[in-house]
Amino acid sequence: MLIDTYGRVATDLRVSLTDRCNLRCTYCMPEEGLQWLAKPDLLTDDEIVRLIDIAVTSLGIEEVRFTGGEPLLRPGLVGIVERVAALEPRPQMSLTTNGIGLRRTADALKAAGLDRVNVSLDTLRPDVFKTLTRRDRHRDVLDGLYAAREAGLTPVKVNSVLMPGLNDDEAPDLLAWAVEHDYELRFIEQMPLDAQHGWKRDGMITAGDILASLRTRFELTPEGEEKRGSAPAERWLVDGGPHRVGVIASVTRPFCAACDRTRLTADGQVRTCLFATEETDLRAALRSGAGDEEIARIWKLAMWGKKAGAGLDDPSFVQPDRPMSAIGG
C-alpha cells in the first residue's frame, strides 16, 4: 500500500495523459500557451497502463482519474480506458475534461469502461466564457455535458471557478442550471497554479463568499463530515435534496489531513501533492528495465516522504514551478 509517515493511505490515482490543452484559461496558462513536453518525454500508452496496473494490483489503488492538460487530446485515450477496465481488481475510472471533445467521444468512453466525468465550466455566459478561456467554445462544452449525461457517464460533475469581476455573480445561476439539468455542481477556490504566477490571495472568491451568494436563493443543508470522508468537496443538500452542491476550499479550508491521492504526471513523475515541489521519476525506471516490484518500491518510498500539507494562505507556502496543465488536476 501507499502510506505516508502521517498514516494517510493513497487509494486514488490521478493520471495526467498530456500537458496540452485546447483552451487558454486565464487562471491556468498564458494566452500563447506553454512550452509543451516533447513526445519522447511523454509516457507511451503501454507505459501508462503498466504503471496503473502496478498501482492497482500491488499498491492498493482503487480509483483512477484521467486528467491533463486536456485528456481528450490523447489519441490513445479510449484504448487506455479499455485496458485499465480489464485489470483485476477493476478500479473505478473517471475523467476530468474541459468538455469540448465529449460530444464525439462520450459513447466510446462509456463503452470502453469509463464510469463518469468531471467537466470544467465557469460561466453560463458565452461572452464571459470567451474572456476566461480565450476561445469561443461555450456551445461545445454544453453539448459535451449533454452527451456525457446521455451516455451514462454519471453523476456528471461540473467544476466551476469564480473570478473577481468576471463571473463572481454567477453562483446562484450556475446552481439553478445544474439542478435543472441533473449535474452535480462543485465550486473550486482559485488556486495558485497559473504558469505566469499571477495568483493573489487578496480578492480571491472564497468558499464563504460562494456559500453566502448561494444562500440568497437556496437553502443549503450540510451533509456532514461522516459522508465527506476523504473527498475534497464539502457538500450541501440543495433545498432539502436530492440535489447537492459542493465547495472545494483548497485555500481557506485545506483538507490535507484526509488526502488519499497520488499523482502521475504526463512525463512519468510521481507527485505526492498537487503543490509538491519535488517529484520522483518512474519513467527512468521503466525505460531502464526495472521490474514491477522495483517500480512499486520506488513509488512507496516517494509516498512515504509526503509532507503534512498546509493552507495555501500560510506564509510558508511555496508555489510549484509546474503549471496545472503539466501536473494534472
C-alpha positions as CSV (number, residue, x, y, z in Angstrom):
1,M,0.0,0.0,0.0
2,L,1.0,3.6,-0.4
3,I,1.2,5.0,3.1
4,D,3.0,8.1,4.4
5,T,4.5,8.9,7.8
6,Y,1.3,10.6,8.9
7,G,-0.7,7.4,8.4
8,R,-2.6,8.5,5.2
9,V,-3.1,5.8,2.6
10,A,-3.4,6.7,-1.1
11,T,-6.1,4.8,-2.9
12,D,-6.9,7.4,-5.5
13,L,-4.5,7.9,-8.5
14,R,-4.6,10.9,-10.8
15,V,-3.0,10.3,-14.2
16,S,-2.1,13.2,-16.4
17,L,-2.2,12.0,-20.0
18,T,-0.9,15.1,-21.7
19,D,0.2,18.7,-20.8
20,R,-1.5,20.1,-23.8
21,C,-4.9,21.9,-23.8
22,N,-7.2,23.5,-26.4
23,L,-8.2,26.3,-24.1
24,R,-6.1,29.1,-22.5
25,C,-7.9,29.7,-19.2
26,T,-6.6,32.9,-17.6
27,Y,-6.1,31.2,-14.2
28,C,-4.0,28.3,-15.8
29,M,-1.7,29.5,-18.6
30,P,-0.8,32.5,-20.7
31,E,-2.6,33.2,-24.0
32,E,0.3,32.0,-26.1
33,G,0.4,28.6,-24.3
34,L,3.4,26.9,-22.8
35,Q,6.4,25.0,-24.0
36,W,4.9,21.6,-24.3
37,L,6.6,18.4,-23.4
38,A,8.4,16.7,-26.3
39,K,6.8,13.5,-27.5
40,P,9.7,11.2,-26.3
41,D,9.3,12.6,-22.8
42,L,5.6,11.6,-22.6
43,L,4.7,8.2,-21.3
44,T,3.5,5.8,-24.0
45,D,0.1,4.1,-23.8
46,D,1.8,0.9,-22.7
47,E,3.8,2.6,-20.0
48,I,0.7,4.4,-18.6
49,V,-1.2,1.1,-18.5
50,R,1.7,-0.7,-16.9
51,L,2.1,1.9,-14.1
52,I,-1.6,1.9,-13.4
53,D,-1.5,-2.0,-13.3
54,I,1.2,-1.8,-10.7
55,A,-0.7,0.8,-8.7
56,V,-3.9,-1.2,-8.8
57,T,-2.6,-4.8,-8.3
58,S,0.4,-4.1,-6.0
59,L,-0.2,-0.7,-4.2
60,G,-3.9,-0.7,-3.3
61,I,-5.2,2.0,-5.8
62,E,-9.0,1.7,-6.1
63,E,-9.8,4.8,-8.2
64,V,-8.1,6.2,-11.3
65,R,-8.8,9.7,-12.6
66,F,-7.5,10.6,-16.0
67,T,-6.6,14.3,-16.3
68,G,-4.4,16.6,-18.4
69,G,-3.9,19.2,-19.7
70,E,-7.0,18.1,-21.7
71,P,-7.1,14.3,-21.6
72,L,-9.4,14.1,-24.7
73,L,-6.4,15.3,-26.7
74,R,-4.7,12.0,-26.0
75,P,-5.1,9.9,-29.2
76,G,-5.0,6.6,-27.3
77,L,-7.4,7.5,-24.5
78,V,-10.2,5.1,-25.3
79,G,-7.7,2.2,-25.6
80,I,-6.1,3.1,-22.3
81,V,-9.5,3.2,-20.6
82,E,-10.4,-0.2,-22.1
83,R,-7.2,-1.8,-20.9
84,V,-7.5,-0.4,-17.4
85,A,-11.1,-1.6,-17.2
86,A,-9.8,-5.1,-17.8
87,L,-7.5,-5.1,-14.7
88,E,-8.2,-7.2,-11.7
89,P,-9.3,-5.8,-9.4
90,R,-11.1,-3.3,-11.7
91,P,-10.6,0.3,-10.4
92,Q,-13.3,3.0,-10.6
93,M,-12.4,5.3,-13.5
94,S,-13.3,8.9,-14.1
95,L,-12.0,11.7,-16.3
96,T,-11.6,15.5,-15.8
97,T,-12.1,17.4,-19.0
98,N,-13.0,20.8,-20.4
99,G,-15.8,19.1,-22.3
100,I,-15.0,20.3,-25.8
101,G,-14.4,16.9,-27.2
102,L,-17.1,15.0,-25.2
103,R,-19.8,15.1,-27.8
104,R,-17.9,12.9,-30.1
105,T,-16.2,10.6,-27.5
106,A,-18.7,10.1,-24.7
107,D,-20.3,6.9,-26.1
108,A,-16.9,5.4,-26.9
109,L,-15.6,6.2,-23.4
110,K,-18.6,4.6,-21.7
111,A,-18.3,1.5,-23.9
112,A,-14.6,1.2,-23.0
113,G,-15.4,1.2,-19.3
114,L,-15.2,4.8,-18.1
115,D,-17.6,5.4,-15.1
116,R,-18.1,9.1,-15.0
117,V,-16.7,12.6,-15.9
118,N,-15.9,15.9,-14.3
119,V,-16.4,18.9,-16.7
120,S,-15.0,22.3,-16.2
121,L,-17.4,25.2,-16.9
122,D,-17.1,28.5,-15.1
123,T,-19.9,30.5,-16.6
124,L,-23.3,30.3,-18.4
125,R,-22.5,33.4,-20.5
126,P,-20.7,32.7,-23.8
127,D,-19.0,36.1,-23.8
128,V,-17.6,35.6,-20.3
129,F,-16.5,32.1,-21.3
130,K,-14.6,33.6,-24.3
131,T,-12.9,36.1,-21.9
132,L,-12.0,33.4,-19.4
133,T,-10.8,30.7,-21.8
134,R,-9.7,32.9,-24.8
135,R,-11.7,30.6,-27.0
136,D,-15.3,30.7,-28.4
137,R,-16.3,27.1,-27.5
138,H,-19.1,27.6,-24.9
139,R,-21.6,25.7,-27.0
140,D,-19.3,22.8,-27.4
141,V,-18.9,22.4,-23.7
142,L,-22.7,22.4,-23.2
143,D,-23.1,19.8,-25.9
144,G,-20.4,17.7,-24.3
145,L,-22.1,17.8,-21.0
146,Y,-25.4,16.7,-22.5
147,A,-23.6,13.8,-24.4
148,A,-21.9,12.6,-21.2
149,R,-25.2,12.5,-19.4
150,E,-27.0,10.7,-22.2
151,A,-24.1,8.2,-22.4
152,G,-24.5,7.3,-18.8
153,L,-21.2,8.8,-17.5
154,T,-22.9,9.8,-14.3
155,P,-23.0,11.5,-12.0
156,V,-21.8,14.3,-14.3
157,K,-19.9,16.7,-12.1
158,V,-19.4,20.3,-13.2
159,N,-16.4,22.2,-11.7
160,S,-16.6,26.0,-11.6
161,V,-14.0,28.6,-10.6
162,L,-15.3,32.1,-9.8
163,M,-13.1,35.1,-10.7
164,P,-13.5,38.6,-9.4
165,G,-15.1,41.0,-11.9
166,L,-15.9,38.3,-14.4
167,N,-18.3,35.6,-13.1
168,D,-18.3,36.2,-9.3
169,D,-22.1,36.9,-9.5
170,E,-23.0,33.7,-11.2
171,A,-23.0,31.2,-8.3
172,P,-26.8,31.0,-7.9
173,D,-27.5,30.9,-11.6
174,L,-24.9,28.1,-12.1
175,L,-26.5,26.1,-9.3
176,A,-30.1,26.6,-10.7
177,W,-28.9,25.4,-14.1
178,A,-27.1,22.4,-12.7
179,V,-30.2,21.3,-10.7
180,E,-32.3,21.7,-13.9
181,H,-30.0,19.5,-15.9
182,D,-29.2,17.0,-13.2
183,Y,-25.5,17.8,-13.0
184,E,-23.6,18.0,-9.6
185,L,-22.0,21.4,-9.3
186,R,-18.8,21.9,-7.4
187,F,-17.2,25.3,-6.9
188,I,-13.4,25.4,-6.6
189,E,-11.5,28.2,-4.9
190,Q,-8.9,29.6,-7.4
191,M,-5.6,28.0,-6.6
192,P,-2.0,29.3,-7.4
193,L,-1.4,27.0,-10.4
194,D,-1.1,29.5,-13.2
195,A,2.1,29.4,-15.2
196,Q,2.5,33.2,-15.0
197,H,2.3,33.2,-11.2
198,G,-0.3,35.9,-11.1
199,W,-2.4,34.4,-8.3
200,K,-3.1,36.7,-5.3
201,R,-4.8,35.7,-2.1
202,D,-6.4,39.1,-1.7
203,G,-9.5,39.4,-3.8
204,M,-10.0,35.7,-4.3
205,I,-13.6,34.4,-4.2
206,T,-13.6,32.3,-1.0
207,A,-15.8,29.4,0.0
208,G,-17.5,31.7,2.4
209,D,-18.3,34.2,-0.4
210,I,-19.7,31.4,-2.6
211,L,-21.9,30.0,0.2
212,A,-23.2,33.4,1.1
213,S,-24.1,34.0,-2.6
214,L,-25.9,30.7,-2.9
215,R,-27.9,31.2,0.2
216,T,-29.5,34.3,-1.3
217,R,-31.6,31.8,-3.4
218,F,-31.3,28.4,-1.9
219,E,-31.5,26.6,1.4
220,L,-28.3,24.7,2.0
221,T,-28.1,21.8,4.5
222,P,-24.6,20.4,5.2
223,E,-24.1,16.7,4.6
224,G,-21.5,16.4,7.4
225,E,-18.0,15.1,7.7
226,E,-19.0,11.5,8.0
227,K,-20.3,11.5,4.4
228,R,-17.4,13.5,3.1
229,G,-14.7,11.1,4.0
230,S,-11.5,11.9,2.0
231,A,-13.4,13.8,-0.7
232,P,-12.1,17.3,-1.3
233,A,-15.5,18.8,-1.6
234,E,-17.7,19.8,1.3
235,R,-21.3,19.1,0.1
236,W,-24.7,20.6,0.9
237,L,-28.2,19.4,0.1
238,V,-30.0,22.0,-2.0
239,D,-33.4,22.9,-0.8
240,G,-33.6,19.6,1.2
241,G,-32.2,17.4,-1.7
242,P,-31.8,15.2,-3.6
243,H,-29.5,17.6,-5.5
244,R,-26.2,18.6,-3.9
245,V,-23.6,21.3,-4.4
246,G,-20.0,21.1,-3.3
247,V,-17.3,23.6,-2.5
248,I,-13.6,22.6,-2.7
249,A,-11.9,25.2,-0.4
250,S,-8.3,24.3,-1.0
251,V,-7.1,27.7,0.1
252,T,-9.2,28.7,3.0
253,R,-10.3,25.3,4.4
254,P,-7.4,22.9,3.4
255,F,-8.1,19.1,3.7
256,C,-4.6,17.7,3.6
257,A,-5.1,15.6,6.7
258,A,-7.6,13.4,4.8
259,C,-5.8,13.3,1.5
260,D,-5.8,9.9,-0.2
261,R,-4.2,10.9,-3.6
262,T,-1.1,10.1,-5.5
263,R,-0.4,11.7,-8.9
264,L,1.4,10.6,-12.0
265,T,2.5,13.4,-14.5
266,A,2.3,13.0,-18.2
267,D,6.1,12.5,-18.3
268,G,6.1,9.8,-15.6
269,Q,6.8,11.6,-12.4
270,V,5.2,10.8,-9.1
271,R,3.9,13.8,-7.3
272,T,2.7,13.3,-3.7
273,C,0.7,16.5,-3.8
274,L,-0.7,18.9,-6.4
275,F,1.6,21.6,-4.7
276,A,4.7,19.4,-4.2
277,T,8.0,21.0,-5.2
278,E,9.7,17.6,-5.6
279,E,9.0,14.7,-8.0
280,T,10.1,11.0,-8.2
281,D,11.0,9.7,-11.7
282,L,9.2,6.5,-12.6
283,R,9.8,6.9,-16.4
284,A,13.5,6.4,-16.0
285,A,13.0,3.2,-14.0
286,L,10.5,1.9,-16.6
287,R,12.9,2.6,-19.5
288,S,15.9,1.2,-17.8
289,G,14.2,-2.2,-17.5
290,A,13.2,-2.1,-13.8
291,G,10.7,-4.8,-12.8
292,D,7.3,-4.2,-11.3
293,E,8.5,-4.9,-7.8
294,E,11.2,-2.3,-8.1
295,I,8.9,0.3,-9.5
296,A,6.4,-0.3,-6.7
297,R,9.3,0.1,-4.2
298,I,10.2,3.5,-5.7
299,W,6.6,4.6,-5.6
300,K,6.2,3.5,-2.0
301,L,9.3,5.4,-1.0
302,A,8.1,8.6,-2.7
303,M,4.8,8.4,-0.9
304,W,6.4,7.7,2.5
305,G,8.0,11.1,2.2
306,K,4.8,13.0,1.6
307,K,4.6,16.2,3.6
308,A,1.8,17.1,6.1
309,G,0.4,19.9,4.0
310,A,-0.7,23.4,4.9
311,G,-3.1,26.1,3.9
312,L,-2.2,27.9,0.8
313,D,-2.6,31.2,2.6
314,D,0.2,30.1,5.0
315,P,3.3,32.4,4.7
316,S,5.4,29.2,4.2
317,F,3.6,28.1,1.1
318,V,5.8,27.9,-2.0
319,Q,4.1,27.9,-5.4
320,P,5.1,24.9,-7.5
321,D,7.1,25.6,-10.6
322,R,4.9,23.5,-12.9
323,P,1.5,24.7,-14.0
324,M,-1.6,22.6,-13.6
325,S,-1.5,21.6,-17.3
326,A,1.7,19.7,-16.6
327,I,0.7,18.2,-13.3
328,G,-2.9,17.1,-13.7
329,G,-5.8,18.4,-11.6
